[in-house]
Amino acid sequence: MPGRAILSAPDQPFDEPWQAQAFALTVALNEAGWLDWPDWAVAFGQARAGEGDYYADWLDTLQRLLAERGVADADTIAALAASWQRAARATPHGQPIELDNDPHRDTRLR
């Protein structure tokens, strides 16, 4: 048959940039020895037992495991997440969001 083949666009594994970042962070933490895949699989499987959003469950699992291992406690994670949200609101449209844009940033958090 003459003409071009019509190929469907590949499925995108991530709908939002934060999902790709959470995935990449998890892989990096595994490669650095902070997380191992068998423990991850059990914890993520437990989180997925409900009807939650896949990447919200992914992020919740990551935060829980980091807190359990003493890498970052839940309060620090929550404070840093809030700081990023404030930074996003304070950043002009089209500009990169940087933690330094948070007008109330705790400089001890990074």
Stockholm file with secondary structure:
# STOCKHOLM 1.0

chainA/1-110         MPGRAILSAPDQPFDEPWQAQAFALTVALNEAGWLDWPDWAVAFGQARAGEGDYYADWLDTLQRLLAERGVADADTIAALAASWQRAARATPHGQPIELDNDPHRDTRLR
#=GR chainA/1-110 SS CCSCCCCCCCCCSCSSHHHHHHHHHHHHHHHTTSCCHHHHHHHHHHHTTSSCCHHHHHHHHHHHHHHHTTSSCHHHHHHHHHHHHHHHHHSCTTSCCCGGGCTTCCTTCC
#=GC SS_cons         CCSCCCCCCCCCSCSSHHHHHHHHHHHHHHHTTSCCHHHHHHHHHHHTTSSCCHHHHHHHHHHHHHHHTTSSCHHHHHHHHHHHHHHHHHSCTTSCCCGGGCTTCCTTCC
//
